[in-house]
Structures are given as C-alpha cells and as structure tokens.
Amino acid sequence: MAFSRFTRAFALASVLASTAFSASAEELTVATFVPPQHHSNTVLFAWFAEELEARSGGTMTMQLFPAGQLGAGPVQQYKRAVEGVADITFGVTAYTPALFPRTMLAIPPGASNSSAEATVRIWSAFDEHLAGEYADVKVIALSTAAGLGIAATQDVSTFEGMQGAKIVPYAAMTTPIIEAMGAVPVQMPVSEMYTGLSTGTIDGAYATYNNMTPPWNFWDVTTHFVTNVPVQHAVIFVVMNRERYEGLSDEHRAIIDELAGEAASMKLAEGFDGADERSLEMMMANTDKSYELVAVTDEERAKMDAAVADGMQAIFADYAERGIGNAEEIYNAINQ
C-alpha cells in the first residue's frame, strides 16, 4: 500500500510539474517582410532563437514568420509590434519617418562606413537622444544597412557625372544632400529598383554590394557600381510588443534583456556586413556581367563631402522648423 501511495503521489507530482512547465513555456512570434533566406533571418534571428531556447532550458522559443506572412509590406511593421500582431517585428525607420525623426539622423553620411561602425555609434547616442522614440516597445536591435555605393546605368563617380542623374537615396530626408550634389532624388522602394534601373526610370540608387548580387541582381541592369561615395545608412529596427515583454516571467525577461540592445544589434550588423563581403567576392569573381566597379577619386569625394555639409545644414534647418532644435547635436553625437 505504501508503495502504491508513493507511486500515485509521484505521478501526481509529475503531472503538476508538467502542467507548470507548459504554463510557463513561451513562444515568441517574429514578423518580417523579407524572405526566409535573407541574412537578417539566417544570422540574427537564427542566433536569437538558439539563445532563447538554450538560456531558458527550452521554456522560451521563437517562431519566424517571414515574407509578410503576418502582414504584407514593410510600412506597418512598427505598428504591428505595438498592436501585438506579432510579438517581435523587423522594420526600416525610413518607411515611417514621422515616428523616428531623431533616429533618422543616423541615415545621412557621417563617420560610419559599415553597419558595424554605425551600430556602435547609434548605441553610444541611444540613451540620451533616441530612446524616447521607442517608449511604446522593447527595443531588441537597432542597426543599419550601409549604402556604401551607387548602382547606376551611367558613371556617377564624378561631380559632373552626378548632374541631373535620377538617384534613389536611402530616405527622402536626404533630398537636400542629393540636390546639393546636382542629382535629382527619386523615392522608390528597393523592390522596384531593378525595374527602375532596367527601364531608365532612374539612373542610379544607393545600394549595398548585396543589392548587386542575388536575390536583388542589380548587376544585370547596371553599367557601374560606384564606391567611395558618402555612405548613407538604412536604419533597421527589431522591436517587441511592450505588454508581451512585461508579461513574461522575471527569468524570461532577464533573458530578453541579456540578448537585446547592443548584442542583438551587432548580430544584425554582422548579417549585413557579412552579406556585403560575400557579395563583393562574387562581384570580383564574376566575369559574365558587364558592369564596372569604379571608385570616386579623393578630389571628387571632397566635392561630394562639401555637398553633404551643405545639405546637412538644410536638414538641420528643416528639423528646427519642425520643433527639433538640437538636430545637429544629435547628428554629431551619432557620428562621434
């Protein structure tokens, strides 16, 4: 009888333990508009999922919904996190610039020439200047895709070559810079640039090496990829629904806190910079394409940098008119 009672007690304890485990188990949903093979998925989110499961002993996992499965297009990604359509979303600040005016100051050319460099600088300025723009969410990562070149159907490596060229910048806010260079800014999402380049709707677009190779394949419709240009940055965010975050157990929130911020942001930067390195190798090895890699000379770069300086003053003036009088201070803090 004693053995029987012990067996029943053990079985009951096992059931209760199993029930408690199930109750505390968490699966976080992640929504992104990019395809499954995108490096943000294969680097950042693969790492994030592995770390969540390992650090939680399997009680917290992640499910990725790529290619707009939880909502088509990139524009509503921040809203989807705020409203809880997904627990975590991946998005681009330039698609909703009114929400992130201070963060947008990381887009224009400055001191950073890679995603990793820009990420370090963004986080050095985050607490003092940018954090207030993310009060409604938990920030998991904030990084950039560095537009270190211009994919073009003509040679825009000189100031003369830029005159009148229709160029797609990384954000409408950089219009004064593009105009100061003598070019004509044209707003267009990356998904339409291949067609725009092939039809002549645009003459060039700020791009990464990764845009030249699959899956974007700009190398099929361009004659030049111009480097040593003033680098623009597409600022990328990964954010979490705040109520979902605050509803987690202390242990699970602690894990999120350990992974979020600079750790996850540098992983995101690793994905973008790594993709560029691999694509550059492909570009150097491929002899079937007819485009030319051209570097802006120091003399021409000095002219472009002067145009950037002029354009930035126009940007700061516009910010002041919109009630943000310390835009230059924020820009300088991001570019220290």
Summary of the structure (lengths in Angstrom):
residues: 336
radius of gyration: 23.2
end to end distance: 76.0
largest distance: 96.4
contacts: 1144
relative contact order: 0.16
helix: 53%
strand: 19%
